[in-house]
């Protein structure tokens, strides 16, 4: 359904006359795949010039809906500056982003984290990276946007023996190159 929507987005925009509207200045958004991890999230993007926007996003998961001490608790935010090649909120863009988050997870397979399926980790992380994306017009109020980013993540962590009440094992830091942003955003244009 999403693929069909994206392939017809330009046609829908032409039929509704959105190409004649001035470029939006403010929009709110939510990352749809992030909801699949039971993580509510919201973002606000503001136009600064005809080609530059600033995007502030945040999300969290503070619940433990899983059994057997499977945890995926986190909260964080990210600030991104974007350059739009056509005009803001439409077409292709590149961006630079930075973020901060806190986490507490166990029994979750995490890329590049040794023992993530058998140990519990808690700590903080900062990240920075670059991204590329594209936004498609659905109608005068809604857009769909896809974005991917790569960069560096630096994490401070404490590792515990078992997922719930295990003994403290060690404290450490890890810096690695990784995807820093994967998004399919549903966007509502305010003005």
VEXGU-211144 format. One record per residue (C-alpha): x, y, z; residue in one letter. Coordinates in steps of 0.001 Angstrom, whole numbers, padded with zeros to 6 digits, always signed. Layout:
// VEXGU-211144
XYZa
...
//
This chain:
// VEXGU-211144
+000000+000000+000000x
+002843+002382+000893x
+004610+001605-002393x
+001418+002328-004350x
+000987+005598-002470x
+004570+006685-003205x
+004374+005846-006912x
+001166+007859-007296x
+002093+010740-004970x
+003174+013096-007767x
-000037+012454-009694x
-002171+013071-006606x
-000332+016357-006022x
-000965+017468-009596x
-004674+016592-009371x
-005177+018565-006145x
-003301+021656-007332x
-000625+021542-004618x
+002061+022512-007081x
+000597+026046-007063x
+000765+026426-003269x
+003641+028260-001544x
+006217+026047+000149x
+005108+025074+003676x
+006896+026621+006643x
+005941+024281+009527x
+005116+020570+009619x
+004720+017844+012247x
+005680+014240+011591x
+005862+010749+012992x
+008177+007877+012006x
+005906+004925+011163x
+008459+002057+011580x
+009371+003430+015012x
+005785+002705+016115x
+006438-000981+015316x
+008835-001021+018300x
+005972+000386+020454x
+007785+003723+020557x
+005643+006869+020322x
+007490+009604+018452x
+006893+013091+017129x
+008865+015632+015150x
+008542+019267+014114x
+010203+020726+011032x
+010474+024464+010383x
+011460+026194+007148x
+014293+028703+007558x
+014824+029654+003893x
+013445+028360+000577x
+015901+025434+000681x
+016799+024978+004368x
+014761+023465+007213x
+015468+022476+010803x
+013954+019242+012106x
+013601+018281+015792x
+012408+014733+016580x
+011975+012699+019732x
+010682+009317+020772x
+010531+006932+023678x
+009564+003503+024886x
+009228+003323+028659x
+006941+000308+028870x
+007795-003342+029365x
+005032-005149+027487x
+007163-008220+026890x
+007459-011397+028929x
+010613-013086+030246x
+012433-009791+030894x
+012717-008782+027268x
+013352-005022+027486x
+013559-002297+024901x
+013316+000878+026985x
+014733+004079+025544x
+014151+007770+025013x
+015989+010245+022883x
+015926+013167+020523x
+017626+014347+017388x
+018212+017718+015716x
+018780+017868+011964x
+019527+020621+009461x
+018348+019876+005913x
+019092+021271+002470x
+016299+020707-000082x
+017351+020589-003738x
+014014+021768-005146x
+012130+023622-002416x
+011577+022838+001253x
+009362+019839+002101x
+009250+018564-001519x
+011625+016265-003400x
+015179+015272-002461x
+017186+016559+000497x
+020440+015976+002369x
+020904+016571+006063x
+023296+016579+008992x
+021989+015382+012363x
+023029+014962+015994x
+021206+013206+018806x
+021227+012032+022407x
+019460+009131+024086x
+019172+006909+027158x
+018548+003166+027004x
+017960+000013+029049x
+017649-003196+027036x
+018017-006944+027481x
+017445-010049+025374x
+017218-007943+022224x
+019589-008685+019328x
+021352-005385+018661x
+023792-004959+015776x
+027430-004589+016979x
+026585-005192+020691x
+028186-008351+022121x
+025954-010285+024497x
+022855-008215+023738x
+020731-011401+023717x
+021928-012625+027133x
+022976-009537+029130x
+021318-006291+030191x
+022750-002945+029083x
+021872+000512+030312x
+023448+003849+029542x
+023497+006890+027286x
+024514+007515+023691x
+025294+010458+021457x
+025348+010317+017686x
+026099+012386+014636x
+025738+011697+010967x
+024594+012609+007485x
+021392+011591+005756x
+019611+011618+002434x
+015891+011445+001809x
+012925+012314-000305x
+009450+013676+000381x
+006381+012960-001750x
+003213+015085-001758x
+000000+013213-001003x
-002260+016281-000841x
-002037+019883+000396x
-001761+018774+004051x
-000008+015378+003964x
+003371+014149+002716x
+005252+010862+002996x
+009017+011014+003514x
+011728+008356+003406x
+015184+008967+004919x
+018327+007029+005732x
+021379+008268+007636x
+024834+006977+008515x
+027253+008207+011133x
+029051+007649+014417x
+027480+006505+017689x
+029303+006846+021016x
+027733+004868+023886x
+028523+004802+027610x
+027137+001647+029175x
+026858-000581+032211x
+026507-004318+031594x
+024695-006679+033971x
+024751-010482+034130x
+021089-011295+033641x
+018194-009334+032191x
+016402-008440+035433x
+018447-008595+038622x
+021900-009764+037592x
+025198-008733+039071x
+027037-005730+037680x
+029713-006996+035261x
+031453-003986+033793x
+031240-000403+032663x
+032516+000764+029330x
+032399+002985+026261x
+032048+002056+022633x
+032237+004154+019474x
+031189+002728+016130x
+030047+003577+012599x
+026416+002610+012055x
+023080+003598+010533x
+021907+006547+012638x
+018551+007191+011014x
+015966+005058+009215x
+012589+006689+008731x
+009360+006591+006807x
+007603+009676+008107x
+003968+010620+007786x
+003941+014425+007658x
+001146+016878+008383x
+001774+020367+006979x
+000509+023042+009376x
+001250+026152+007308x
//
